[in-house]
Amino acid sequence: MTDPRPSALARPMPRFGEFVAMMAALMAMTALSVDIMLPALPQIREDFGIADANAQQLVITAYVVGFAIGQLFHGPLSDGLGRRAVLFGGLAAYTLASIGCFVAGSFELLLVARVVQGLANAAPRIVAVAVVRDIYGGRRMAEVMSFVMMIFIIAPVVAPSLGGAFLLLGSWHLIFVFLTLLGAANFVWMLLRLPETRPAEAREPISIGWVASAFGQAIANRQTLGYTLATGIIFGSLMGYINSAQQIYVEIYGLGALFPIVFGACAAALAIASFVNSRLVGRLGMRRVSHAAIIGFVVSGVVHAALALTVGVPLGLFVCLLSLSLFCFGLMMPNFNALAMEPMGRIAGTASSFVGAVTTALGAGLGLWIGQSYDGTIVPLTLGFAGLGVGGLLVALVTEGGRLFQVAPPRAR
């Protein structure tokens, strides 16, 4: 069975620029849904009378848990029913869940609504990756993902400031008004412009046996499994940072209202890395770029942890070292994800479910552990970056048969 290509589509794809913007808009919904909440966490805790300061992190974790679970289902459904049906169902449910967050009368109900929001928003993420894989492969897919990442990574740069602006205008409830409008706007845009990239003749029958077989293919493929695990481990460091960022910047460094600005400045390193990757990956290949990046990530993480444990880290140095780690992260993620998806063209939707669910669940669990270890210092975070960086590097080494920077994958699969 061949992958559908633009010539096989029922109607033309949008032009490249609009296509990248559409895929970025779908994937950016997650970054916005998470990072826009950061300035509002203390107000949410106060409104609901939550005594434990670390409990405010559950607003983030609840969404991510739902997001991880949802990805298990949307991929197989999109392979069997088509991309558009799953996408529109997810966008509609996300919009309704955002309304549920707005009207939640207790912290528990807010967390439930956030889980549902994450479950629903898994569909746009899965479909976006599957659509890119439907149309492109190899280094070209990595290039497209780099452009997508470069655009959607702007979301965490501006999201905290946007959340802070809503707090100035009113309360945290306005954030969910915005997310409701975002879900509705993307629904209309995709309805009007995105064609079906999984034609009927390419679809697979939905059954427990077929889904189990497809997941089995993903697990059995050394490249897919290895880079999925490496991605999840490294992603845990980012989730740990997001979980504890508000407390670190406000409580340790005393930034107050300047927190969103500094957070956005650090996140800008991700956008720069995605641009750099889009320029390099076509010439150097996914392995060379991402393997150099993970070594840089380990070095920066170990240095940061060593300084935190000994002489301490002032704000300026913290921002510099963290930005360096995030820059390396931005070079790794699109390439690790593309490497995981590369062998899975025939079952792109289900493979995207497997990759997304495992990486998100692993990252959420590790990130929650780092966040809940917050003790009024940056030591837990820096140790998390260093330790998870080493773990991700070891997994990549095993996946590549002990040799990094290879142009082609090892023969043993």
C-alpha positions as CSV (number, residue, x, y, z in Angstrom):
1,M,0.0,0.0,0.0
2,T,1.5,3.3,-1.0
3,D,1.3,6.5,1.0
4,P,-1.1,9.1,-0.3
5,R,0.7,11.9,-2.0
6,P,-0.6,15.3,-3.2
7,S,-1.5,14.0,-6.6
8,A,-3.9,11.4,-5.0
9,L,-5.9,13.9,-3.0
10,A,-9.5,14.7,-3.7
11,R,-8.6,18.4,-3.9
12,P,-5.3,20.3,-3.9
13,M,-3.4,21.0,-0.7
14,P,-3.0,24.6,0.3
15,R,0.2,26.2,-0.7
16,F,3.3,25.2,1.3
17,G,3.2,28.3,3.5
18,E,-0.4,28.0,4.4
19,F,0.0,24.2,4.9
20,V,2.8,24.8,7.4
21,A,0.8,27.5,9.2
22,M,-2.2,25.1,9.5
23,M,-0.1,22.3,10.9
24,A,1.6,24.7,13.3
25,A,-1.7,26.1,14.4
26,L,-3.0,22.7,15.3
27,M,0.2,21.7,17.2
28,A,0.4,25.1,18.9
29,M,-2.9,24.5,20.6
30,T,-1.1,22.3,23.1
31,A,1.7,24.8,23.9
32,L,-0.9,27.5,24.3
33,S,-3.2,25.3,26.5
34,V,-0.3,24.7,28.8
35,D,1.9,27.8,28.9
36,I,-0.9,30.3,28.9
37,M,-1.9,29.0,32.3
38,L,1.4,29.6,34.1
39,P,0.8,33.2,35.3
40,A,-2.7,32.2,36.4
41,L,-1.7,29.3,38.7
42,P,-1.4,31.4,41.9
43,Q,-4.8,33.1,41.3
44,I,-6.4,29.7,40.6
45,R,-4.9,28.3,43.8
46,E,-6.2,31.3,45.8
47,D,-9.7,31.3,44.2
48,F,-10.2,27.6,45.2
49,G,-8.4,27.9,48.5
50,I,-5.7,25.4,47.8
51,A,-3.1,25.3,50.6
52,D,-0.4,23.3,49.0
53,A,1.5,25.5,46.5
54,N,2.8,22.6,44.5
55,A,-0.9,21.5,43.9
56,Q,-1.3,24.3,41.4
57,Q,0.9,22.3,39.1
58,L,-2.0,19.8,38.7
59,V,-3.7,22.2,36.4
60,I,-0.8,21.5,34.0
61,T,-0.5,17.8,34.7
62,A,-4.2,17.1,34.4
63,Y,-4.2,18.4,30.8
64,V,-1.0,16.5,29.9
65,V,-2.4,13.2,31.3
66,G,-5.6,13.6,29.2
67,F,-3.4,14.5,26.2
68,A,-1.3,11.4,26.6
69,I,-4.3,9.1,26.9
70,G,-6.2,10.7,24.0
71,Q,-3.3,10.0,21.6
72,L,-3.8,6.3,22.0
73,F,-7.1,6.5,20.3
74,H,-7.0,9.3,17.7
75,G,-4.3,7.7,15.6
76,P,-6.0,4.4,14.9
77,L,-9.3,6.2,14.3
78,S,-7.7,8.6,11.8
79,D,-6.2,5.6,9.9
80,G,-9.6,4.0,9.7
81,L,-12.0,6.9,9.4
82,G,-9.8,9.5,7.8
83,R,-7.9,12.5,9.1
84,R,-10.7,15.1,8.9
85,A,-13.4,13.2,10.8
86,V,-11.1,12.7,13.8
87,L,-9.7,16.3,13.6
88,F,-13.1,17.9,13.6
89,G,-14.4,15.7,16.5
90,G,-11.3,16.7,18.5
91,L,-11.6,20.4,17.8
92,A,-15.3,20.4,18.7
93,A,-14.7,18.5,22.0
94,Y,-11.8,20.8,22.8
95,T,-14.0,23.9,22.4
96,L,-16.7,22.4,24.7
97,A,-14.1,21.4,27.3
98,S,-12.7,24.9,27.3
99,I,-16.2,26.2,28.1
100,G,-16.3,23.5,30.9
101,C,-13.0,24.9,32.4
102,F,-14.6,28.4,32.3
103,V,-17.7,27.4,34.3
104,A,-16.0,25.0,36.7
105,G,-17.1,25.7,40.2
106,S,-14.4,23.7,42.1
107,F,-10.8,22.8,41.7
108,E,-11.7,19.2,41.1
109,L,-14.1,20.0,38.3
110,L,-11.5,22.3,36.7
111,L,-9.0,19.4,36.7
112,V,-11.7,17.1,35.2
113,A,-12.4,19.6,32.5
114,R,-8.6,20.0,31.9
115,V,-8.3,16.2,31.4
116,V,-11.1,16.3,28.9
117,Q,-9.5,19.3,27.2
118,G,-6.3,17.3,26.8
119,L,-8.1,14.2,25.6
120,A,-9.7,16.2,22.9
121,N,-6.6,18.2,21.9
122,A,-4.7,15.0,21.3
123,A,-6.6,14.8,18.0
124,P,-5.2,17.9,16.3
125,R,-1.7,17.0,17.4
126,I,-1.9,13.4,16.1
127,V,-3.6,14.4,12.9
128,A,-1.1,17.2,12.2
129,V,1.9,14.7,12.4
130,A,0.0,12.1,10.4
131,V,-0.9,14.6,7.7
132,V,2.7,15.7,7.4
133,R,3.8,12.0,7.1
134,D,1.0,11.3,4.6
135,I,2.5,14.0,2.3
136,Y,6.3,13.9,3.0
137,G,9.0,11.5,4.1
138,G,12.7,11.4,5.0
139,R,14.6,14.6,5.3
140,R,11.9,16.6,3.6
141,M,9.5,15.5,6.4
142,A,12.1,16.7,9.0
143,E,12.4,20.0,7.1
144,V,8.6,20.5,7.2
145,M,8.5,19.6,10.8
146,S,11.2,22.1,11.5
147,F,9.2,24.9,9.9
148,V,6.1,23.7,11.8
149,M,8.0,23.7,15.1
150,M,9.5,27.1,14.3
151,I,6.1,28.7,14.0
152,F,4.3,26.8,16.7
153,I,7.2,27.3,19.2
154,I,6.4,31.0,19.2
155,A,3.3,29.9,21.3
156,P,5.2,29.3,24.5
157,V,7.2,32.5,23.9
158,V,4.0,34.7,23.9
159,A,1.6,32.5,25.9
160,P,2.6,33.5,29.4
161,S,2.5,37.2,28.5
162,L,-0.9,36.6,26.9
163,G,-2.1,34.8,30.0
164,G,-0.8,37.7,32.1
165,A,-2.6,40.2,29.9
166,F,-5.9,38.4,30.5
167,L,-5.3,38.5,34.2
168,L,-4.9,42.3,34.0
169,L,-8.1,42.5,32.1
170,G,-10.1,40.3,34.5
171,S,-9.4,36.8,35.8
172,W,-8.1,33.4,34.8
173,H,-11.6,32.7,33.4
174,L,-10.7,34.9,30.4
175,I,-8.0,32.5,29.4
176,F,-10.6,29.8,28.7
177,V,-12.7,32.2,26.7
178,F,-9.7,32.7,24.5
179,L,-9.0,28.9,24.2
180,T,-12.7,28.4,23.3
181,L,-12.4,30.9,20.5
182,L,-9.1,29.3,19.4
183,G,-10.7,25.9,19.1
184,A,-13.6,27.3,17.1
185,A,-11.4,29.3,14.8
186,N,-9.2,26.3,13.9
187,F,-12.3,24.2,13.3
188,V,-13.5,26.6,10.7
189,W,-10.1,27.1,9.1
190,M,-9.5,23.4,8.7
191,L,-13.0,22.7,7.5
192,L,-12.6,25.2,4.7
193,R,-9.0,24.6,3.7
194,L,-7.6,21.2,4.7
195,P,-8.3,18.2,2.4
196,E,-8.5,14.6,3.4
197,T,-5.0,13.1,3.1
198,R,-6.0,9.6,3.9
199,P,-8.2,8.5,1.0
200,A,-10.8,5.7,1.5
201,E,-8.7,3.1,-0.4
202,A,-5.7,3.7,1.9
203,R,-7.7,3.3,5.2
204,E,-7.4,0.4,7.5
205,P,-10.3,-1.5,9.1
206,I,-10.8,-0.5,12.7
207,S,-10.5,-3.5,15.0
208,I,-8.8,-4.4,18.2
209,G,-6.7,-7.0,16.3
210,W,-5.5,-4.5,13.7
211,V,-4.8,-1.8,16.3
212,A,-2.8,-4.3,18.4
213,S,-0.9,-5.4,15.3
214,A,-0.1,-1.8,14.3
215,F,1.1,-0.9,17.8
216,G,3.1,-4.1,17.7
217,Q,4.8,-3.0,14.5
218,A,5.8,0.3,16.2
219,I,7.1,-1.4,19.3
220,A,9.0,-4.0,17.3
221,N,10.8,-1.4,15.1
222,R,14.0,-0.5,16.9
223,Q,14.2,3.0,15.4
224,T,10.6,3.9,16.2
225,L,10.7,2.5,19.8
226,G,14.2,3.9,20.6
227,Y,13.6,7.4,19.4
228,T,10.1,7.4,21.0
229,L,11.6,6.6,24.4
230,A,14.5,9.1,24.0
231,T,12.0,11.8,23.1
232,G,9.8,11.0,26.1
233,I,12.8,11.1,28.5
234,I,14.1,14.4,27.2
235,F,10.5,15.8,27.1
236,G,10.3,15.1,30.8
237,S,12.9,17.9,31.5
238,L,10.8,20.4,29.6
239,M,7.7,19.4,31.5
240,G,9.6,19.7,34.8
241,Y,10.6,23.2,33.8
242,I,7.1,24.2,32.8
243,N,5.7,22.8,36.1
244,S,8.1,24.7,38.3
245,A,8.9,27.8,36.2
246,Q,6.4,30.1,37.9
247,Q,7.7,29.2,41.3
248,I,11.4,29.4,40.3
249,Y,11.1,32.8,38.6
250,V,8.8,34.4,41.2
251,E,9.8,32.8,44.5
252,I,13.6,32.3,44.0
253,Y,14.5,35.1,41.6
254,G,11.7,37.5,42.6
255,L,10.7,38.5,39.1
256,G,7.0,39.1,39.9
257,A,5.3,40.6,36.9
258,L,8.4,40.2,34.8
259,F,8.1,36.4,34.9
260,P,6.3,36.0,31.5
261,I,8.9,38.2,29.8
262,V,11.9,36.2,31.1
263,F,10.1,32.9,30.4
264,G,9.4,34.0,26.9
265,A,13.0,35.1,26.3
266,C,14.2,31.6,27.3
267,A,11.5,29.9,25.1
268,A,12.8,32.0,22.2
269,A,15.8,29.7,22.1
270,L,13.4,26.9,20.9
271,A,12.2,29.0,18.0
272,I,15.8,29.9,17.0
273,A,16.8,26.2,17.2
274,S,13.9,25.2,14.9
275,F,14.9,27.8,12.3
276,V,18.5,26.6,12.5
277,N,17.4,23.0,12.2
278,S,15.4,23.8,9.1
279,R,18.6,25.1,7.5
280,L,20.8,22.3,8.6
281,V,18.8,19.0,8.5
282,G,18.5,18.9,4.7
283,R,22.4,19.0,4.3
284,L,23.5,17.1,7.4
285,G,20.7,14.7,8.1
286,M,18.5,14.1,11.1
287,R,21.0,12.0,13.0
288,R,24.0,14.3,12.8
289,V,22.0,17.3,14.0
290,S,20.1,15.6,16.7
291,H,23.0,13.6,18.1
292,A,25.2,16.7,18.3
293,A,22.2,18.5,20.1
294,I,21.7,15.8,22.7
295,I,25.4,15.8,23.6
296,G,25.2,19.6,24.0
297,F,22.1,19.1,26.1
298,V,23.9,16.8,28.4
299,V,26.9,19.1,28.8
300,S,24.8,22.1,29.6
301,G,22.6,20.2,32.0
302,V,25.6,18.7,33.9
303,V,27.3,22.2,34.2
304,H,24.1,23.8,35.4
305,A,23.5,21.1,38.0
306,A,27.1,21.3,39.2
307,L,26.9,25.0,39.7
308,A,23.5,24.8,41.4
309,L,24.9,22.2,43.9
310,T,28.1,24.3,44.7
311,V,28.4,28.0,44.1
312,G,24.8,28.8,43.2
313,V,23.3,30.2,39.9
314,P,22.3,33.9,39.6
315,L,19.4,34.8,37.4
316,G,21.5,35.9,34.4
317,L,23.5,32.6,34.3
318,F,20.4,30.6,35.0
319,V,18.7,32.1,31.9
320,C,21.8,31.6,29.7
321,L,22.3,27.9,30.7
322,L,18.6,27.2,30.5
323,S,18.4,28.8,27.0
324,L,21.3,26.7,25.9
325,S,19.6,23.6,27.0
326,L,16.3,24.7,25.3
327,F,18.2,25.4,22.1
328,C,19.6,21.9,22.1
329,F,16.1,20.6,22.9
330,G,14.7,22.5,19.9
331,L,17.3,20.8,17.6
332,M,16.5,17.3,19.0
333,M,12.7,17.2,19.1
334,P,11.7,17.6,15.5
335,N,14.4,15.2,14.4
336,F,13.8,12.6,17.1
337,N,10.1,12.7,16.2
338,A,10.8,12.4,12.5
339,L,13.2,9.5,13.1
340,A,10.6,7.7,15.1
341,M,7.9,8.2,12.4
342,E,10.1,7.6,9.4
343,P,9.6,3.8,9.2
344,M,5.8,4.0,9.8
345,G,4.4,5.5,6.6
346,R,1.7,2.9,6.1
347,I,0.3,3.3,9.6
348,A,1.2,7.0,10.1
349,G,-1.9,7.8,12.2
350,T,-1.5,4.8,14.6
351,A,2.2,5.2,14.8
352,S,1.7,8.9,15.6
353,S,-0.6,7.8,18.4
354,F,2.0,5.4,19.8
355,V,4.8,7.9,19.6
356,G,2.7,10.8,21.0
357,A,1.2,8.8,23.8
358,V,4.4,7.3,25.0
359,T,6.5,10.5,24.8
360,T,3.7,12.5,26.5
361,A,3.0,10.0,29.2
362,L,6.7,9.5,29.9
363,G,7.4,13.2,29.8
364,A,4.4,14.1,32.0
365,G,5.4,11.5,34.6
366,L,9.1,12.6,34.7
367,G,8.1,16.2,34.6
368,L,5.6,15.8,37.5
369,W,8.3,14.1,39.5
370,I,10.7,17.0,38.9
371,G,8.0,19.6,39.6
372,Q,6.8,18.0,42.8
373,S,10.5,17.8,44.0
374,Y,10.6,21.6,44.0
375,D,12.1,22.7,47.4
376,G,12.6,26.4,47.0
377,T,15.9,25.9,45.0
378,I,16.7,25.2,41.4
379,V,18.6,22.0,42.3
380,P,15.8,19.5,41.5
381,L,15.3,21.1,38.1
382,T,19.0,21.2,37.1
383,L,19.5,17.6,38.3
384,G,16.5,16.6,36.2
385,F,17.9,18.2,33.1
386,A,21.3,16.5,33.6
387,G,19.9,13.1,34.5
388,L,17.3,12.9,31.8
389,G,19.8,14.2,29.3
390,V,22.1,11.3,30.1
391,G,19.2,8.9,30.0
392,G,18.1,10.1,26.5
393,L,21.7,9.9,25.2
394,L,22.0,6.3,26.4
395,V,18.8,5.3,24.7
396,A,19.9,6.9,21.5
397,L,23.2,5.1,21.7
398,V,21.5,1.7,22.1
399,T,19.1,2.5,19.3
400,E,22.0,3.3,16.9
401,G,23.9,0.2,17.9
402,G,26.5,2.2,19.9
403,R,27.4,4.6,17.1
404,L,26.1,8.2,16.8
405,F,26.2,10.6,13.8
406,Q,25.5,7.8,11.2
407,V,23.9,9.0,8.0
408,A,21.9,5.7,7.6
409,P,20.3,3.6,10.4
410,P,22.1,0.5,11.6
411,R,21.1,-2.7,9.8
412,A,19.7,-4.5,12.7
413,R,16.1,-3.6,13.2
